[in-house]
Amino acid sequence: MNNLTNYHSHCDFCDGHAPMELFVREAVKEGFSSYGISSHAPFPVQNGCNMQKEKMTAYLEEFRRLKRLYSSEIDLYIGLEIDFLDDSFNPSIDYFQSLPLDYRIGSVHYIVAPDGTPVDTDGSPERFRNYVDTYFDGDVKEVVHRFYRSSFRMIDLGGFDFLGHLDKIGLNASLYCPGLDRESWYKKWVTDYLEEVASRNLLVEVNTKAWETRGRFYPNYDYFELMNDLGIRVVVNSDAHYPEKINAGRIEALCALAQAGYTNVWQFCKGNWVDVPIED
């Protein structure tokens, strides 16, 4: 079994830039052993990223069609990337648990501002700066605190199969305030979170989306050795929004993980998560 897998990708049912089938065709072309589609789940705040709830039936039907069509060429899976907002909206709620999915990704994109407004911490550095200045009076440290408090609460509630782009706030926060992610208080948030993740034996995504443009993984490779020491299981995903990006950063991530002491990564095989040796 090879290490060519990816379970985090976004097609045109959400903010991806191609139909689902083109991602599958690219995975077949590149020799992937398995592949998963994970559109941004419906969300209570109107935005240009998340799937509309009324499209869910079509999303699942299109996947089933592709699974039948490509069954002899690749092992396909369907999931959702589900946002944590608060106790009333997160991966554990009945709606998401009732859907016939192979897996669920738990991710934090939004935090709640002091005035109650849900604020997206993802996206461009310019938009992030505007949100921090508008809703938090420039207090980026408070933004980080809220991001990690939400992250801790998400794992308390559960309902997901693996954590998506842990530590992603570190990029935009450090672009807002250079060096922030190197400060001891920030590192403590990440370290404490990883220790809690390890204590619950949760599966963590190593997200390679920003490797080519920013030279950064989520979580940052600075934490890989600690993660290995803690026994945290990892799955490598590209968070692709374009078919040609489904394998972006994978080799670099696997090499970095191996250098940190990892010998195995996790992937789907016949509907089950299994650990697979990192190929030389």
C-alpha positions in Angstrom: 0.0 0.0 0.0 1.4 3.4 -1.0 1.3 6.7 0.9 -0.6 8.4 -1.9 -3.8 9.3 -0.2 -5.8 12.5 0.6 -9.0 12.9 2.6 -9.2 16.7 2.7 -10.4 18.3 -0.5 -13.0 20.7 -1.6 -14.9 20.5 -4.9 -17.5 22.9 -6.4 -20.1 21.8 -3.9 -18.4 24.3 -1.6 -15.4 26.6 -2.4 -13.5 24.2 -4.5 -12.7 25.1 -8.1 -13.7 22.0 -10.0 -16.3 19.3 -10.1 -15.9 16.3 -7.8 -15.2 14.0 -10.6 -12.1 15.9 -11.8 -10.5 15.4 -8.3 -11.2 11.7 -8.6 -9.8 11.5 -12.1 -6.6 13.3 -10.9 -6.3 10.9 -8.0 -6.6 7.9 -10.3 -4.1 9.5 -12.8 -1.5 10.0 -10.0 -1.9 6.5 -8.7 -3.6 7.2 -5.3 -4.6 4.1 -3.4 -7.5 6.0 -1.8 -9.1 9.4 -1.9 -11.7 11.3 0.0 -13.9 14.3 -0.7 -14.7 16.6 2.3 -16.6 19.7 1.3 -17.1 22.4 3.9 -20.3 21.4 5.7 -23.4 23.7 5.8 -22.9 26.5 8.3 -25.4 28.9 10.0 -23.5 32.0 8.9 -23.9 32.9 5.2 -20.5 32.9 3.4 -18.9 31.9 0.1 -17.1 28.8 1.4 -19.6 26.4 2.9 -22.0 24.1 1.1 -25.6 25.0 1.1 -27.7 22.5 3.2 -30.1 21.9 0.3 -27.2 20.6 -1.8 -26.4 17.8 0.6 -28.5 15.1 -1.2 -26.9 15.9 -4.5 -23.5 15.9 -2.9 -24.0 12.4 -1.6 -25.6 11.1 -4.8 -22.7 12.4 -6.9 -20.3 10.7 -4.7 -22.1 7.4 -4.9 -22.2 7.7 -8.7 -18.4 8.2 -8.8 -17.7 5.4 -6.3 -19.6 3.0 -8.6 -17.9 4.3 -11.7 -14.3 4.2 -10.4 -14.6 1.2 -8.0 -12.1 -0.8 -9.9 -9.5 2.0 -10.0 -9.5 3.6 -6.6 -10.9 3.4 -3.1 -13.2 6.4 -2.6 -14.6 7.9 0.6 -17.0 10.7 1.4 -16.7 13.1 4.3 -17.3 16.7 5.4 -15.1 19.3 7.0 -17.4 20.5 9.9 -16.8 23.8 11.7 -17.0 24.3 15.4 -18.9 27.4 16.3 -20.3 26.7 19.8 -22.1 24.0 21.7 -25.1 24.2 19.4 -23.1 23.9 16.1 -20.2 21.5 15.8 -19.4 18.0 14.5 -21.2 16.3 17.3 -24.7 17.6 16.6 -27.4 15.2 15.4 -27.6 16.5 11.8 -24.0 15.7 11.0 -24.0 12.4 12.9 -27.0 11.2 11.0 -25.5 11.7 7.6 -24.1 8.6 5.8 -20.5 9.7 5.8 -17.3 7.7 5.9 -15.6 10.3 8.0 -15.9 13.8 9.6 -13.1 16.4 9.9 -13.4 18.7 13.0 -12.0 22.2 12.2 -12.0 25.6 13.8 -12.3 28.5 11.4 -14.7 30.8 13.2 -14.5 32.3 16.7 -17.2 34.4 18.4 -16.3 38.1 18.9 -17.1 40.0 22.1 -20.2 41.4 20.5 -21.4 37.9 19.6 -20.5 38.1 15.9 -19.0 34.9 14.4 -15.6 35.9 12.9 -13.7 33.9 10.3 -10.0 33.6 11.3 -9.1 31.9 8.0 -8.7 33.6 4.6 -6.4 36.3 3.4 -4.0 38.1 5.9 -5.7 41.4 4.9 -9.1 40.1 5.8 -7.8 38.7 9.0 -6.2 42.0 9.9 -9.5 43.8 9.2 -11.4 41.4 11.5 -9.0 41.7 14.3 -9.0 45.5 14.2 -12.8 45.7 13.7 -14.0 43.1 16.2 -11.2 42.9 18.7 -9.7 46.4 18.7 -6.4 45.0 17.5 -6.0 42.4 20.3 -4.7 39.5 18.2 -3.7 37.7 21.4 -7.4 37.5 22.4 -8.2 36.1 18.9 -5.7 33.3 19.5 -7.0 32.6 23.0 -10.6 32.3 21.6 -9.4 30.0 18.8 -7.8 27.6 21.2 -10.6 27.7 23.7 -12.9 26.7 20.9 -10.4 24.0 19.8 -10.4 22.5 23.3 -14.2 22.6 23.5 -14.5 20.9 20.1 -12.5 17.9 21.3 -14.6 17.8 24.5 -17.8 17.4 22.3 -16.2 15.0 19.7 -18.1 13.8 16.7 -15.2 13.8 14.3 -12.7 11.3 13.0 -9.7 13.6 12.8 -8.7 17.2 13.5 -8.3 19.5 10.6 -5.4 22.0 10.3 -4.6 22.2 14.0 -2.5 25.4 14.7 -3.7 27.2 11.5 -4.3 30.4 13.5 -0.5 30.6 13.8 0.0 31.7 10.3 -2.4 34.7 10.1 -1.7 35.7 13.7 2.1 35.8 13.0 1.5 37.8 9.8 -0.5 40.2 11.8 2.2 40.3 14.6 5.5 38.9 13.3 7.1 36.4 15.7 3.8 35.8 17.6 3.9 32.1 17.0 7.4 31.8 18.4 6.4 33.4 21.7 6.2 31.2 24.8 2.5 31.8 25.5 1.6 30.8 22.0 3.7 27.6 22.1 2.1 26.8 25.4 -1.4 26.8 23.8 -0.2 24.5 21.1 1.7 22.2 23.5 -1.2 22.0 26.0 -3.6 21.2 23.1 -1.4 18.5 21.7 -1.0 16.9 25.1 -4.8 16.9 25.5 -5.2 15.5 22.0 -2.7 12.7 22.8 -4.5 11.9 26.1 -7.7 11.2 24.0 -5.8 9.3 21.3 -7.2 11.5 18.5 -6.1 11.4 14.9 -4.5 14.6 13.7 -4.2 15.9 10.2 -0.9 17.2 8.9 -2.2 19.7 6.4 0.1 20.6 3.5 -2.0 23.3 1.8 0.3 26.2 2.7 3.6 24.4 2.1 4.3 25.7 -1.4 3.2 29.3 -0.7 4.3 29.8 2.9 6.7 26.9 3.7 4.4 25.9 6.5 2.4 22.8 7.6 -0.5 22.8 10.0 0.5 22.0 12.6 3.9 23.6 12.1 6.7 21.2 11.7 8.3 22.6 14.9 5.8 20.4 16.7 6.3 17.2 14.8 8.9 15.8 17.3 6.7 16.5 20.2 3.7 14.9 18.5 5.8 11.8 17.9 7.0 11.7 21.5 3.3 12.0 22.6 2.3 9.1 20.3 -0.1 11.3 18.3 -1.3 9.5 15.1 -1.2 11.5 11.9 -2.8 11.5 8.5 -1.3 13.7 5.7 -3.8 15.7 3.6 -3.4 18.5 1.1 -6.7 20.4 1.7 -6.9 20.8 -2.1 -9.3 23.2 -3.8 -7.9 22.4 -7.3 -7.4 18.9 -8.7 -3.8 19.6 -9.5 -3.1 20.3 -5.8 -4.2 17.0 -4.4 -0.6 15.8 -3.8 1.0 19.2 -3.1 3.4 19.1 -0.2 2.9 15.4 0.6 6.5 14.3 0.0 7.9 17.2 2.1 5.5 16.4 4.9 6.3 12.7 4.9 10.1 13.5 5.0 9.6 16.0 7.8 7.6 13.5 9.8 10.3 10.8 9.2 13.0 13.2 10.4 10.9 13.9 13.6 10.9 10.1 14.3 7.6 9.0 12.7 7.7 5.7 11.0 4.0 5.4 10.1 1.0 7.4 8.9 -2.7 6.6 8.9 -5.0 6.1 6.0 -8.2 4.4 5.0 -8.2 0.8 3.8 -11.4 -0.9 2.9 -13.3 1.4 5.2 -11.0 1.2 8.2 -8.2 3.4 9.5 -4.9 1.6 9.4 -1.3 2.6 10.0 1.0 2.3 7.0 4.8 2.6 7.0 6.2 5.8 5.5 7.8 4.9 2.2 11.4 5.7 1.6 
